Amino acid sequence: MEINWLGAVLAVVVGMAVAGVWYGKVFVTPWWQLTGITPEQSKKASRRNMVQLLIANSVTAVGLAVGIGIASAATKDDPVWMALLVGLVAWLTFSATTLLQHNAFELKPPKLTLINSSYQLVLFLAMALVIGLL
């Protein structure tokens, strides 16, 4: 099994872009409203949070690269659709289910769960696509 390190590095870059668009442009206002976080609080915490996001996206990208490498080695094939399938399964089995149960017990609004879980789906699929294309 080979790990696509170039794909993993580029997936981190894509992951940071997805996060910036998702929470910085598209869903920033509803996210602020649903979390009760103010723009000032977000700005104050942004440096620390960006470092954490970079680390988390790096771990996710490497994990996806490993999963895609294992799937490709097992099937002796490496089509892009398989990379996307690995991304989808990883999101569903690890991210979506974990976020759903935590948000439910923490009584967070369903719309917030939808925004955050959808972000994770787009993130995992975008990263998997980059890895699969390389």
N, CA, C and O atoms as a GROMACS GRO file, in nm:
protein
  536
    1MET      N    1   0.083  -0.118   0.000
    1MET     CA    2   0.000   0.000   0.000
    1MET      C    3   0.089   0.125   0.000
    1MET      O    4   0.187   0.134   0.074
    2GLU      N    5   0.052   0.219  -0.084
    2GLU     CA    6   0.124   0.345  -0.090
    2GLU      C    7   0.034   0.458  -0.040
    2GLU      O    8  -0.087   0.458  -0.063
    3ILE      N    9   0.095   0.551   0.028
    3ILE     CA   10   0.022   0.670   0.072
    3ILE      C   11   0.054   0.782  -0.026
    3ILE      O   12   0.170   0.808  -0.057
    4ASN      N   13  -0.049   0.846  -0.074
    4ASN     CA   14  -0.034   0.957  -0.167
    4ASN      C   15  -0.006   1.085  -0.087
    4ASN      O   16  -0.098   1.159  -0.053
    5TRP      N   17   0.122   1.109  -0.059
    5TRP     CA   18   0.158   1.222   0.027
    5TRP      C   19   0.131   1.356  -0.041
    5TRP      O   20   0.089   1.451   0.024
    6LEU      N   21   0.156   1.364  -0.172
    6LEU     CA   22   0.126   1.488  -0.243
    6LEU      C   23  -0.024   1.516  -0.237
    6LEU      O   24  -0.067   1.629  -0.214
    7GLY      N   25  -0.104   1.411  -0.260
    7GLY     CA   26  -0.249   1.426  -0.251
    7GLY      C   27  -0.292   1.470  -0.112
    7GLY      O   28  -0.382   1.552  -0.098
    8ALA      N   29  -0.228   1.414  -0.009
    8ALA     CA   30  -0.264   1.450   0.128
    8ALA      C   31  -0.231   1.597   0.156
    8ALA      O   32  -0.311   1.667   0.218
    9VAL      N   33  -0.117   1.642   0.111
    9VAL     CA   34  -0.079   1.783   0.134
    9VAL      C   35  -0.174   1.876   0.061
    9VAL      O   36  -0.220   1.976   0.117
   10LEU      N   37  -0.204   1.845  -0.065
   10LEU     CA   38  -0.298   1.928  -0.140
   10LEU      C   39  -0.439   1.920  -0.083
   10LEU      O   40  -0.515   2.017  -0.090
   11ALA      N   41  -0.475   1.806  -0.026
   11ALA     CA   42  -0.606   1.791   0.038
   11ALA      C   43  -0.617   1.883   0.160
   11ALA      O   44  -0.725   1.935   0.188
   12VAL      N   45  -0.508   1.903   0.232
   12VAL     CA   46  -0.509   1.995   0.345
   12VAL      C   47  -0.537   2.137   0.296
   12VAL      O   48  -0.616   2.210   0.356
   13VAL      N   49  -0.473   2.175   0.187
   13VAL     CA   50  -0.495   2.309   0.130
   13VAL      C   51  -0.642   2.324   0.089
   13VAL      O   52  -0.705   2.426   0.118
   14VAL      N   53  -0.694   2.224   0.021
   14VAL     CA   54  -0.835   2.227  -0.020
   14VAL      C   55  -0.926   2.230   0.102
   14VAL      O   56  -1.026   2.302   0.103
   15GLY      N   57  -0.892   2.154   0.204
   15GLY     CA   58  -0.971   2.152   0.327
   15GLY      C   59  -0.976   2.288   0.395
   15GLY      O   60  -1.080   2.328   0.446
   16MET      N   61  -0.864   2.358   0.396
   16MET     CA   62  -0.863   2.492   0.455
   16MET      C   63  -0.949   2.587   0.373
   16MET      O   64  -1.018   2.673   0.429
   17ALA      N   65  -0.946   2.572   0.242
   17ALA     CA   66  -1.029   2.656   0.156
   17ALA      C   67  -1.177   2.627   0.177
   17ALA      O   68  -1.258   2.720   0.184
   18VAL      N   69  -1.212   2.501   0.188
   18VAL     CA   70  -1.352   2.464   0.213
   18VAL      C   71  -1.400   2.525   0.344
   18VAL      O   72  -1.509   2.581   0.351
   19ALA      N   73  -1.319   2.516   0.448
   19ALA     CA   74  -1.356   2.574   0.578
   19ALA      C   75  -1.374   2.725   0.568
   19ALA      O   76  -1.468   2.781   0.624
   20GLY      N   77  -1.283   2.790   0.497
   20GLY     CA   78  -1.291   2.934   0.482
   20GLY      C   79  -1.416   2.979   0.410
   20GLY      O   80  -1.480   3.077   0.448
   21VAL      N   81  -1.451   2.907   0.306
   21VAL     CA   82  -1.572   2.941   0.230
   21VAL      C   83  -1.696   2.908   0.312
   21VAL      O   84  -1.789   2.988   0.319
   22TRP      N   85  -1.697   2.790   0.374
   22TRP     CA   86  -1.816   2.743   0.447
   22TRP      C   87  -1.851   2.833   0.564
   22TRP      O   88  -1.963   2.881   0.578
   23TYR      N   89  -1.750   2.853   0.650
   23TYR     CA   90  -1.775   2.928   0.774
   23TYR      C   91  -1.737   3.076   0.764
   23TYR      O   92  -1.772   3.155   0.852
   24GLY      N   93  -1.666   3.114   0.659
   24GLY     CA   94  -1.628   3.253   0.644
   24GLY      C   95  -1.715   3.331   0.548
   24GLY      O   96  -1.718   3.454   0.552
   25LYS      N   97  -1.787   3.260   0.463
   25LYS     CA   98  -1.868   3.327   0.362
   25LYS      C   99  -2.012   3.276   0.360
   25LYS      O  100  -2.106   3.354   0.380
   26VAL      N  101  -2.030   3.148   0.337
   26VAL     CA  102  -2.163   3.093   0.307
   26VAL      C  103  -2.252   3.084   0.431
   26VAL      O  104  -2.366   3.128   0.428
   27PHE      N  105  -2.200   3.026   0.539
   27PHE     CA  106  -2.283   3.000   0.657
   27PHE      C  107  -2.239   3.076   0.781
   27PHE      O  108  -2.279   3.040   0.892
   28VAL      N  109  -2.158   3.181   0.765
   28VAL     CA  110  -2.106   3.250   0.883
   28VAL      C  111  -2.216   3.312   0.967
   28VAL      O  112  -2.214   3.300   1.090
   29THR      N  113  -2.312   3.378   0.905
   29THR     CA  114  -2.417   3.445   0.982
   29THR      C  115  -2.508   3.346   1.054
   29THR      O  116  -2.530   3.362   1.174
   30PRO      N  117  -2.562   3.244   0.986
   30PRO     CA  118  -2.644   3.149   1.062
   30PRO      C  119  -2.564   3.073   1.168
   30PRO      O  120  -2.618   3.039   1.273
   31TRP      N  121  -2.437   3.046   1.140
   31TRP     CA  122  -2.353   2.977   1.238
   31TRP      C  123  -2.337   3.062   1.362
   31TRP      O  124  -2.349   3.012   1.474
   32TRP      N  125  -2.310   3.192   1.344
   32TRP     CA  126  -2.300   3.282   1.459
   32TRP      C  127  -2.431   3.283   1.538
   32TRP      O  128  -2.429   3.275   1.661
   33GLN      N  129  -2.542   3.293   1.469
   33GLN     CA  130  -2.672   3.298   1.536
   33GLN      C  131  -2.701   3.170   1.613
   33GLN      O  132  -2.748   3.174   1.727
   34LEU      N  133  -2.673   3.056   1.552
   34LEU     CA  134  -2.705   2.927   1.614
   34LEU      C  135  -2.612   2.892   1.730
   34LEU      O  136  -2.653   2.823   1.823
   35THR      N  137  -2.489   2.940   1.724
   35THR     CA  138  -2.394   2.909   1.832
   35THR      C  139  -2.393   3.014   1.941
   35THR      O  140  -2.349   2.988   2.053
   36GLY      N  141  -2.443   3.134   1.909
   36GLY     CA  142  -2.438   3.243   2.005
   36GLY      C  143  -2.301   3.308   2.012
   36GLY      O  144  -2.276   3.390   2.100
   37ILE      N  145  -2.212   3.273   1.921
   37ILE     CA  146  -2.079   3.331   1.917
   37ILE      C  147  -2.086   3.461   1.838
   37ILE      O  148  -2.149   3.466   1.732
   38THR      N  149  -2.022   3.563   1.888
   38THR     CA  150  -2.022   3.692   1.820
   38THR      C  151  -1.905   3.699   1.721
   38THR      O  152  -1.808   3.624   1.733
   39PRO      N  153  -1.915   3.789   1.624
   39PRO     CA  154  -1.801   3.808   1.533
   39PRO      C  155  -1.672   3.845   1.606
   39PRO      O  156  -1.563   3.803   1.567
   40GLU      N  157  -1.685   3.923   1.711
   40GLU     CA  158  -1.568   3.961   1.790
   40GLU      C  159  -1.503   3.840   1.857
   40GLU      O  160  -1.380   3.827   1.859
   41GLN      N  161  -1.586   3.752   1.911
   41GLN     CA  162  -1.533   3.630   1.973
   41GLN      C  163  -1.464   3.543   1.869
   41GLN      O  164  -1.358   3.486   1.895
   42SER      N  165  -1.524   3.532   1.753
   42SER     CA  166  -1.464   3.453   1.645
   42SER      C  167  -1.328   3.508   1.606
   42SER      O  168  -1.230   3.434   1.593
   43LYS      N  169  -1.321   3.638   1.589
   43LYS     CA  170  -1.196   3.702   1.548
   43LYS      C  171  -1.088   3.684   1.654
   43LYS      O  172  -0.972   3.658   1.622
   44LYS      N  173  -1.127   3.697   1.780
   44LYS     CA  174  -1.031   3.683   1.891
   44LYS      C  175  -0.970   3.543   1.896
   44LYS      O  176  -0.852   3.527   1.927
   45ALA      N  177  -1.051   3.442   1.866
   45ALA     CA  178  -1.005   3.303   1.875
   45ALA      C  179  -0.950   3.250   1.743
   45ALA      O  180  -0.907   3.135   1.736
   46SER      N  181  -0.950   3.331   1.638
   46SER     CA  182  -0.922   3.277   1.506
   46SER      C  183  -0.780   3.221   1.489
   46SER      O  184  -0.764   3.119   1.422
   47ARG      N  185  -0.679   3.282   1.547
   47ARG     CA  186  -0.542   3.231   1.529
   47ARG      C  187  -0.528   3.091   1.588
   47ARG      O  188  -0.479   2.999   1.522
   48ARG      N  189  -0.571   3.075   1.712
   48ARG     CA  190  -0.565   2.943   1.777
   48ARG      C  191  -0.649   2.842   1.700
   48ARG      O  192  -0.606   2.729   1.677
   49ASN      N  193  -0.767   2.884   1.661
   49ASN     CA  194  -0.856   2.793   1.589
   49ASN      C  195  -0.801   2.754   1.453
   49ASN      O  196  -0.820   2.640   1.409
   50MET      N  197  -0.732   2.844   1.385
   50MET     CA  198  -0.674   2.811   1.255
   50MET      C  199  -0.562   2.708   1.270
   50MET      O  200  -0.548   2.620   1.184
   51VAL      N  201  -0.485   2.717   1.375
   51VAL     CA  202  -0.382   2.617   1.401
   51VAL      C  203  -0.447   2.481   1.427
   51VAL      O  204  -0.404   2.379   1.373
   52GLN      N  205  -0.549   2.480   1.510
   52GLN     CA  206  -0.621   2.355   1.537
   52GLN      C  207  -0.684   2.298   1.410
   52GLN      O  208  -0.679   2.177   1.387
   53LEU      N  209  -0.742   2.386   1.327
   53LEU     CA  210  -0.802   2.342   1.201
   53LEU      C  211  -0.696   2.282   1.110
   53LEU      O  212  -0.720   2.178   1.047
   54LEU      N  213  -0.581   2.345   1.100
   54LEU     CA  214  -0.472   2.293   1.017
   54LEU      C  215  -0.428   2.154   1.064
   54LEU      O  216  -0.407   2.065   0.982
   55ILE      N  217  -0.415   2.137   1.193
   55ILE     CA  218  -0.376   2.006   1.248
   55ILE      C  219  -0.485   1.902   1.220
   55ILE      O  220  -0.456   1.792   1.174
   56ALA      N  221  -0.610   1.938   1.249
   56ALA     CA  222  -0.720   1.844   1.227
   56ALA      C  223  -0.734   1.808   1.079
   56ALA      O  224  -0.753   1.691   1.046
   57ASN      N  225  -0.723   1.907   0.991
   57ASN     CA  226  -0.732   1.877   0.848
   57ASN      C  227  -0.614   1.792   0.801
   57ASN      O  228  -0.630   1.709   0.712
   58SER      N  229  -0.498   1.812   0.859
   58SER     CA  230  -0.382   1.729   0.824
   58SER      C  231  -0.404   1.584   0.863
   58SER      O  232  -0.375   1.493   0.786
   59VAL      N  233  -0.455   1.563   0.984
   59VAL     CA  234  -0.484   1.426   1.029
   59VAL      C  235  -0.591   1.362   0.940
   59VAL      O  236  -0.580   1.246   0.903
   60THR      N  237  -0.695   1.439   0.908
   60THR     CA  238  -0.802   1.388   0.821
   60THR      C  239  -0.748   1.352   0.684
   60THR      O  240  -0.781   1.246   0.630
   61ALA      N  241  -0.666   1.438   0.627
   61ALA     CA  242  -0.611   1.412   0.493
   61ALA      C  243  -0.523   1.287   0.492
   61ALA      O  244  -0.533   1.205   0.401
   62VAL      N  245  -0.439   1.272   0.592
   62VAL     CA  246  -0.354   1.153   0.598
   62VAL      C  247  -0.440   1.028   0.619
   62VAL      O  248  -0.416   0.925   0.556
   63GLY      N  249  -0.540   1.038   0.706
   63GLY     CA  250  -0.630   0.924   0.727
   63GLY      C  251  -0.703   0.884   0.600
   63GLY      O  252  -0.715   0.766   0.569
   64LEU      N  253  -0.750   0.982   0.526
   64LEU     CA  254  -0.816   0.953   0.398
   64LEU      C  255  -0.718   0.894   0.298
   64LEU      O  256  -0.751   0.799   0.226
   65ALA      N  257  -0.597   0.948   0.293
   65ALA     CA  258  -0.496   0.894   0.202
   65ALA      C  259  -0.464   0.749   0.235
   65ALA      O  260  -0.447   0.667   0.144
   66VAL      N  261  -0.456   0.716   0.363
   66VAL     CA  262  -0.432   0.577   0.404
   66VAL      C  263  -0.551   0.490   0.365
   66VAL      O  264  -0.533   0.382   0.308
   67GLY      N  265  -0.672   0.536   0.396
   67GLY     CA  266  -0.792   0.458   0.361
   67GLY      C  267  -0.804   0.436   0.211
   67GLY      O  268  -0.838   0.326   0.167
   68ILE      N  269  -0.778   0.539   0.135
   68ILE     CA  270  -0.784   0.527  -0.012
   68ILE      C  271  -0.674   0.434  -0.061
   68ILE      O  272  -0.697   0.354  -0.152
   69GLY      N  273  -0.556   0.443  -0.002
   69GLY     CA  274  -0.447   0.352  -0.038
   69GLY      C  275  -0.481   0.207  -0.008
   69GLY      O  276  -0.452   0.119  -0.089
   70ILE      N  277  -0.542   0.181   0.106
   70ILE     CA  278  -0.582   0.044   0.143
   70ILE      C  279  -0.688  -0.007   0.047
   70ILE      O  280  -0.681  -0.121   0.000
   71ALA      N  281  -0.788   0.076   0.017
   71ALA     CA  282  -0.895   0.036  -0.075
   71ALA      C  283  -0.838   0.008  -0.214
   71ALA      O  284  -0.879  -0.088  -0.280
   72SER      N  285  -0.747   0.091  -0.259
   72SER     CA  286  -0.686   0.071  -0.391
   72SER      C  287  -0.602  -0.056  -0.394
   72SER      O  288  -0.606  -0.130  -0.492
   73ALA      N  289  -0.526  -0.080  -0.288
   73ALA     CA  290  -0.444  -0.202  -0.282
   73ALA      C  291  -0.531  -0.327  -0.276
   73ALA      O  292  -0.498  -0.429  -0.337
   74ALA      N  293  -0.641  -0.319  -0.204
   74ALA     CA  294  -0.729  -0.435  -0.189
   74ALA      C  295  -0.798  -0.471  -0.320
   74ALA      O  296  -0.820  -0.588  -0.349
   75THR      N  297  -0.830  -0.371  -0.399
   75THR     CA  298  -0.902  -0.395  -0.525
   75THR      C  299  -0.810  -0.395  -0.646
   75THR      O  300  -0.852  -0.424  -0.758
   76LYS      N  301  -0.683  -0.361  -0.623
   76LYS     CA  302  -0.584  -0.349  -0.731
   76LYS      C  303  -0.632  -0.251  -0.839
   76LYS      O  304  -0.608  -0.271  -0.958
   77ASP      N  305  -0.698  -0.146  -0.794
   77ASP     CA  306  -0.751  -0.044  -0.882
   77ASP      C  307  -0.756   0.087  -0.803
   77ASP      O  308  -0.763   0.085  -0.680
   78ASP      N  309  -0.752   0.197  -0.872
   78ASP     CA  310  -0.758   0.324  -0.800
   78ASP      C  311  -0.842   0.429  -0.872
   78ASP      O  312  -0.794   0.538  -0.900
   79PRO      N  313  -0.967   0.396  -0.901
   79PRO     CA  314  -1.052   0.497  -0.964
   79PRO      C  315  -1.092   0.608  -0.867
   79PRO      O  316  -1.094   0.588  -0.745
   80VAL      N  317  -1.124   0.723  -0.922
   80VAL     CA  318  -1.164   0.837  -0.839
   80VAL      C  319  -1.289   0.806  -0.760
   80VAL      O  320  -1.304   0.851  -0.646
   81TRP      N  321  -1.381   0.729  -0.819
   81TRP     CA  322  -1.506   0.698  -0.747
   81TRP      C  323  -1.477   0.623  -0.618
   81TRP      O  324  -1.549   0.638  -0.520
   82MET      N  325  -1.370   0.541  -0.617
   82MET     CA  326  -1.337   0.467  -0.495
   82MET      C  327  -1.287   0.563  -0.387
   82MET      O  328  -1.319   0.548  -0.269
   83ALA      N  329  -1.209   0.662  -0.428
   83ALA     CA  330  -1.162   0.762  -0.332
   83ALA      C  331  -1.282   0.836  -0.272
   83ALA      O  332  -1.287   0.860  -0.151
   84LEU      N  333  -1.377   0.873  -0.357
   84LEU     CA  334  -1.497   0.941  -0.308
   84LEU      C  335  -1.579   0.851  -0.215
   84LEU      O  336  -1.636   0.897  -0.117
   85LEU      N  337  -1.585   0.723  -0.247
   85LEU     CA  338  -1.656   0.628  -0.162
   85LEU      C  339  -1.589   0.618  -0.025
   85LEU      O  340  -1.657   0.615   0.078
   86VAL      N  341  -1.458   0.613  -0.024
   86VAL     CA  342  -1.385   0.609   0.104
   86VAL      C  343  -1.414   0.737   0.184
   86VAL      O  344  -1.436   0.730   0.305
   87GLY      N  345  -1.416   0.852   0.117
   87GLY     CA  346  -1.448   0.977   0.185
   87GLY      C  347  -1.588   0.977   0.242
   87GLY      O  348  -1.611   1.021   0.355
   88LEU      N  349  -1.683   0.927   0.163
   88LEU     CA  350  -1.823   0.920   0.208
   88LEU      C  351  -1.837   0.827   0.328
   88LEU      O  352  -1.903   0.861   0.427
   89VAL      N  353  -1.777   0.710   0.320
   89VAL     CA  354  -1.787   0.612   0.430
   89VAL      C  355  -1.718   0.666   0.556
   89VAL      O  356  -1.768   0.649   0.666
   90ALA      N  357  -1.603   0.729   0.539
   90ALA     CA  358  -1.533   0.786   0.654
   90ALA      C  359  -1.619   0.893   0.720
   90ALA      O  360  -1.630   0.898   0.843
   91TRP      N  361  -1.679   0.980   0.639
   91TRP     CA  362  -1.766   1.084   0.694
   91TRP      C  363  -1.885   1.023   0.769
   91TRP      O  364  -1.914   1.061   0.882
   92LEU      N  365  -1.951   0.928   0.704
   92LEU     CA  366  -2.071   0.869   0.763
   92LEU      C  367  -2.041   0.794   0.892
   92LEU      O  368  -2.113   0.809   0.991
   93THR      N  369  -1.936   0.714   0.892
   93THR     CA  370  -1.909   0.628   1.007
   93THR      C  371  -1.838   0.697   1.122
   93THR      O  372  -1.852   0.655   1.237
   94PHE      N  373  -1.763   0.801   1.094
   94PHE     CA  374  -1.689   0.867   1.201
   94PHE      C  375  -1.740   1.008   1.232
   94PHE      O  376  -1.765   1.040   1.348
   95SER      N  377  -1.757   1.088   1.132
   95SER     CA  378  -1.790   1.228   1.154
   95SER      C  379  -1.938   1.251   1.179
   95SER      O  380  -1.977   1.305   1.283
   96ALA      N  381  -2.022   1.211   1.085
   96ALA     CA  382  -2.166   1.240   1.095
   96ALA      C  383  -2.228   1.178   1.219
   96ALA      O  384  -2.304   1.243   1.290
   97THR      N  385  -2.195   1.054   1.245
   97THR     CA  386  -2.256   0.987   1.360
   97THR      C  387  -2.209   1.048   1.492
   97THR      O  388  -2.288   1.062   1.586
   98THR      N  389  -2.083   1.082   1.500
   98THR     CA  390  -2.030   1.144   1.623
   98THR      C  391  -2.092   1.281   1.646
   98THR      O  392  -2.136   1.312   1.756
   99LEU      N  393  -2.095   1.362   1.540
   99LEU     CA  394  -2.153   1.495   1.553
   99LEU      C  395  -2.300   1.489   1.588
   99LEU      O  396  -2.348   1.567   1.671
  100LEU      N  397  -2.372   1.399   1.527
  100LEU     CA  398  -2.515   1.385   1.553
  100LEU      C  399  -2.542   1.353   1.700
  100LEU      O  400  -2.626   1.417   1.763
  101GLN      N  401  -2.470   1.255   1.755
  101GLN     CA  402  -2.498   1.219   1.894
  101GLN      C  403  -2.453   1.327   1.991
  101GLN      O  404  -2.523   1.354   2.089
  102HIS      N  405  -2.339   1.390   1.967
  102HIS     CA  406  -2.294   1.497   2.058
  102HIS      C  407  -2.390   1.615   2.055
  102HIS      O  408  -2.428   1.668   2.160
  103ASN      N  409  -2.429   1.656   1.935
  103ASN     CA  410  -2.520   1.770   1.927
  103ASN      C  411  -2.656   1.739   1.987
  103ASN      O  412  -2.719   1.826   2.046
  104ALA      N  413  -2.702   1.616   1.972
  104ALA     CA  414  -2.832   1.578   2.029
  104ALA      C  415  -2.827   1.585   2.182
  104ALA      O  416  -2.917   1.641   2.245
  105PHE      N  417  -2.724   1.529   2.242
  105PHE     CA  418  -2.713   1.531   2.388
  105PHE      C  419  -2.685   1.671   2.442
  105PHE      O  420  -2.723   1.703   2.555
  106GLU      N  421  -2.618   1.754   2.362
  106GLU     CA  422  -2.590   1.890   2.405
  106GLU      C  423  -2.703   1.986   2.370
  106GLU      O  424  -2.692   2.107   2.390
  107LEU      N  425  -2.813   1.931   2.317
  107LEU     CA  426  -2.933   2.007   2.282
  107LEU      C  427  -2.904   2.122   2.186
  107LEU      O  428  -2.963   2.230   2.198
  108LYS      N  429  -2.815   2.099   2.093
  108LYS     CA  430  -2.784   2.200   1.993
  108LYS      C  431  -2.892   2.198   1.885
  108LYS      O  432  -2.952   2.094   1.860
  109PRO      N  433  -2.917   2.310   1.822
  109PRO     CA  434  -3.022   2.318   1.721
  109PRO      C  435  -2.993   2.224   1.603
  109PRO      O  436  -2.879   2.212   1.559
  110PRO      N  437  -3.096   2.157   1.554
  110PRO     CA  438  -3.077   2.068   1.438
  110PRO      C  439  -3.016   2.139   1.317
  110PRO      O  440  -2.941   2.078   1.242
  111LYS      N  441  -3.049   2.266   1.298
  111LYS     CA  442  -2.993   2.341   1.185
  111LYS      C  443  -2.842   2.353   1.198
  111LYS      O  444  -2.770   2.347   1.098
  112LEU      N  445  -2.792   2.370   1.320
  112LEU     CA  446  -2.648   2.376   1.342
  112LEU      C  447  -2.583   2.242   1.310
  112LEU      O  448  -2.477   2.237   1.248
  113THR      N  449  -2.648   2.135   1.352
  113THR     CA  450  -2.597   2.002   1.319
  113THR      C  451  -2.592   1.982   1.168
  113THR      O  452  -2.496   1.926   1.116
  114LEU      N  453  -2.694   2.028   1.100
  114LEU     CA  454  -2.698   2.016   0.954
  114LEU      C  455  -2.586   2.098   0.889
  114LEU      O  456  -2.519   2.048   0.798
  115ILE      N  457  -2.565   2.220   0.934
  115ILE     CA  458  -2.458   2.304   0.878
  115ILE      C  459  -2.322   2.239   0.901
  115ILE      O  460  -2.241   2.229   0.809
  116ASN      N  461  -2.297   2.195   1.023
  116ASN     CA  462  -2.166   2.138   1.056
  116ASN      C  463  -2.144   2.002   0.991
  116ASN      O  464  -2.034   1.974   0.943
  117SER      N  465  -2.246   1.919   0.988
  117SER     CA  466  -2.232   1.787   0.927
  117SER      C  467  -2.218   1.798   0.776
  117SER      O  468  -2.142   1.722   0.715
  118SER      N  469  -2.289   1.890   0.716
  118SER     CA  470  -2.276   1.912   0.572
  118SER      C  471  -2.136   1.963   0.537
  118SER      O  472  -2.078   1.924   0.436
  119TYR      N  473  -2.084   2.049   0.622
  119TYR     CA  474  -1.946   2.095   0.602
  119TYR      C  475  -1.851   1.976   0.603
  119TYR      O  476  -1.764   1.964   0.516
  120GLN      N  477  -1.867   1.890   0.702
  120GLN     CA  478  -1.778   1.773   0.711
  120GLN      C  479  -1.791   1.684   0.587
  120GLN      O  480  -1.690   1.632   0.538
  121LEU      N  481  -1.911   1.667   0.537
  121LEU     CA  482  -1.930   1.586   0.415
  121LEU      C  483  -1.856   1.649   0.298
  121LEU      O  484  -1.783   1.581   0.226
  122VAL      N  485  -1.875   1.778   0.277
  122VAL     CA  486  -1.807   1.847   0.167
  122VAL      C  487  -1.655   1.840   0.187
  122VAL      O  488  -1.581   1.817   0.091
  123LEU      N  489  -1.610   1.859   0.309
  123LEU     CA  490  -1.467   1.850   0.340
  123LEU      C  491  -1.411   1.713   0.304
  123LEU      O  492  -1.311   1.703   0.233
  124PHE      N  493  -1.474   1.607   0.353
  124PHE     CA  494  -1.424   1.472   0.329
  124PHE      C  495  -1.426   1.438   0.180
  124PHE      O  496  -1.331   1.378   0.129
  125LEU      N  497  -1.532   1.477   0.110
  125LEU     CA  498  -1.540   1.447  -0.033
  125LEU      C  499  -1.440   1.529  -0.114
  125LEU      O  500  -1.379   1.477  -0.207
  126ALA      N  501  -1.422   1.656  -0.078
  126ALA     CA  502  -1.324   1.738  -0.150
  126ALA      C  503  -1.182   1.685  -0.129
  126ALA      O  504  -1.104   1.676  -0.224
  127MET      N  505  -1.149   1.649  -0.005
  127MET     CA  506  -1.017   1.593   0.022
  127MET      C  507  -0.996   1.461  -0.051
  127MET      O  508  -0.891   1.437  -0.110
  128ALA      N  509  -1.098   1.376  -0.045
  128ALA     CA  510  -1.088   1.245  -0.112
  128ALA      C  511  -1.075   1.263  -0.263
  128ALA      O  512  -1.001   1.188  -0.328
  129LEU      N  513  -1.144   1.360  -0.319
  129LEU     CA  514  -1.135   1.384  -0.462
  129LEU      C  515  -0.994   1.425  -0.501
  129LEU      O  516  -0.940   1.375  -0.599
  130VAL      N  517  -0.935   1.516  -0.426
  130VAL     CA  518  -0.798   1.559  -0.454
  130VAL      C  519  -0.702   1.440  -0.447
  130VAL      O  520  -0.619   1.422  -0.536
  131ILE      N  521  -0.714   1.362  -0.343
  131ILE     CA  522  -0.626   1.245  -0.328
  131ILE      C  523  -0.650   1.146  -0.441
  131ILE      O  524  -0.555   1.091  -0.497
  132GLY      N  525  -0.777   1.124  -0.475
  132GLY     CA  526  -0.809   1.030  -0.582
  132GLY      C  527  -0.764   1.073  -0.720
  132GLY      O  528  -0.732   0.990  -0.804
  133LEU      N  529  -0.762   1.203  -0.743
  133LEU     CA  530  -0.719   1.253  -0.874
  133LEU      C  531  -0.567   1.247  -0.892
  133LEU      O  532  -0.516   1.246  -1.004
  134LEU      N  533  -0.495   1.242  -0.780
  134LEU     CA  534  -0.348   1.237  -0.789
  134LEU      C  535  -0.304   1.094  -0.774
  134LEU      O  536  -0.185   1.065  -0.778
   0.00000   0.00000   0.00000
